[in-house]
Every structure is written in C-alpha cells, then in structure tokens.
Amino acid sequence: MSPHALQDLETPARPQRRSEPVTIRPGSVADIPALVQLEETCFESDRLSRRSFHHMLTRAKASLFVAEAPGAGGGILGYGLVLFHLGTALARLYSLAVHPDARGRGIGMKLLDYAEAETRRHDCVALRLEVRADNAAAIALYEGRSYRRIMPLPHYYEDEGDGWRYEKRMTFSPPPTMPQVPYYHQTTEFTCGPACVMMAMAALDPSRQMHPNDEIRIWREATTIFMTSGHGGCGPYGLALAAHRRGFDVRVVVTESGPLFLDTVRSAEKKRIMERAQASVREDFREAGLEAEIAPITPADLQAALEDGWIPILLISSYRFNAERVPHWIVVTGVDDRFLLVHDPDMDDDLLKTDMDCVHVPVPRTAFDSMTRYGRSRLQAAVLIRGRELVT
C-alpha cells in the first residue's frame, strides 16, 4: 500500500484549552473499529484499512499505540504506529493522527514521545518518518523535536502530493561517572584511528587541543599500510605507541599474534611490505616496555575498562555504519545492558551526517560480535588509553 500521510497534528481546531489527562497505551484488536473511524476522520487518502490494522496488531513487527480519553467512557483521541525492520536498527513512524476535536491539547507530542520511547526499547538507533511537503504544522512539530530533513519524496502520496523524509537519531548519554569524550571528525578517509586517539587523549586531558596537524602526525607514526588500495590505515600497536609517547598509559588487546590484516590483501609484494612495516612497529612497541594481550574482546570487558578509567578504541568492520566492509576505528564512550555508545569519527557527507549523528551512537550489544570481527580470521582489536596519574 502507499505510504501513510502524517496528519496535521497540532493545529488547534479552536482556541487552545487546558490540557486534560490522556493515557497512552498499547493498542488492541478491540480498538480496531475506533481506529478505522479515526482514520476516516483524519485522512482523505492513504488510509489504513481494517485488515491493515488487524495485521499491525497481530502479525507485523510493529508497535501500535493509542491516546485514550480519561474516564470509563473515554474514547480514542489519536494513535501512532511504529514499524521495526528485521535486520536493521532503524524504526519508521508510519502513522500518527489526532482527532480534529482533540487537537491543540498536546496529544500529538505525547504520541511522539511514546513513539521515540518504543524506538529505544527496540534497540533502534534512529526513527524515520515521512510527511507531506504542504503540512506546515507537522513539519514544525518534527523539526522542533530535532528531526532532520534527509531527502525529498516527489509524488509520494496517492494524490501525487510531494513529501519529505525526516530522521531523528536516538540520543543516549553515558553515565555521569564515565569520561566525557569530546568529538573530533576525521579530516581524511584514512585517519579514523588517529582521530579516535585524539578524542581519548582530550577526554583524559581536557587541556589538549585536537588539531588536524596532530591527526596527520599520529597517522605517520601509526600507519601499517593495511588498506588494499590507497593510503594506509593504522594498526593497534602504532596507535598505542602514539598515545604512549604523548604521556598516556596504553593496553593493546588482539585475538591473534603476528601481522594483522594480511588475509584481505592479494598482492604478495604488498603483504611483504606490510609484514615489514608491522614488524618494525611491534619492535618499537616491545622496546617501550609494552606487551599485547592475546584475548577475545567482549562488551563486559569494555564496560570494566571504562569503569577502571580506560577509554577503549575499538576496531570494527564499518559495514554497520556506511555499508562498506573496511576496517574502521571508533571510540567507546559507554556500555550498558543493551547498548555500546560510540563516537564514530567518520562524518560521511554522502550520508548527510552531522556531528550529532556521530556522537554517542547506540549500537545494540546483540550486534557486537558481528561488528567487531574483521576479515577471514575474524580479527578483534582494541587500544585502551588511560592517564598515567591513575596508576597506583
């Protein structure tokens, strides 16, 4: 069926009156007659049918919720419908409607609050929606709630009306006991590791400035030429050495010894160069009195490290963030029972990202194992950084 239009939610049909208590609750099959009636009242096209409501309530991966008037005889004043797509961390606000007689009472805002809470409860990192381009009141509501316009939708509705797609990243914050990590976005496509080291050092020493020149300096110290083409990225030993040389304690945890990333390179000559480059870095690493830990990495390990004053820099396959299977470094800023919160230094212009899209990005713990293993060897790697004054 065609995408559902989002109703002109908060334009009062009459002068604003004092808000009355309204209950937001999950919908049920018993609500279907009232929902169909509300649908016919609110929308002239793109209506959900009785059959569609039944499917959403009984079979679909969805959350349908209603705003109910107080009292035993209270009716349904509005509803919202959020869809969850299997295999992704995105939710979609498919429909949101308020009865014309109930507008101007803040019901649309309460339904939107509930939709965002449902998005977080389902471990989704963003909520998307579509709205008619001529629906000024709804657009004002969403933009006022930090929804960002991401793309036009020409002739999107049944009546050929144009629309806009909006998205809001679900904001999560690390506990106040965790280090407050400032954000820095990488200025080249190959300096994610240095950008992460800079964020960690600035969190531990707020007097440190984060400057593109230092980003390049750290890259020159830490590069291992492991990319299959173009400029080389950075490995864990070089990144750890760069932080160690700047006065920080470091730990390196990897799941394999010896040269890393070789199983993704076909050229024998390039493998030989990579082996030499990495051997040199590991020799400097040992001469600095440092030793790597050969062990798997779990969310519990990262949570314990954060509680002990370390800031973890984690190697991932970037597929989850930009659909490209390349090695990528991120900073872990918090861990709880459902999410890892991460700073992603790659503010990809092609994906219309801003700094806010890359800060404390919630990654479900259920995705940890697939995200943090790279290449045929299923490599895991982390660099942990801590201020030396914390050592006892």
Secondary structure, 3 states (H helix, E strand, C coil): CCCCCCCCCCCCCCCCCCCCCCEEEECCHHHHHHHHHHHHHHCCCCCCCHHHHHHHHHCCCEEEEEEECCCCCCCEEEEEEEEECCCCCEEEEEEEEECHHHCCCCHHHHHHHHHHHHHHHCCCCEEEEEEECCCHHHHHHHHHCCCEEEEEECCCCCCCCCEEEEEEECCCCCCCCCCCCCCCCCCCCCCHHHHHHHHHHHHHCCCCCCCHHHHHHHHHHHECCCCCCCCCCECHHHHHHHHHHCCEEEEEEECCCCCCCHHHCCCHHHHHHHHHHHHHHHHHHHHCCCCEEECCCCHHHHHHHHHCCCEEEEEEECHHHHCCCCEEEEEEEEECCCEEEEECCCCCHHHCCCHHHHCCEEEEHHHHHHHCCECCCCECEEEEEEEHHHCC
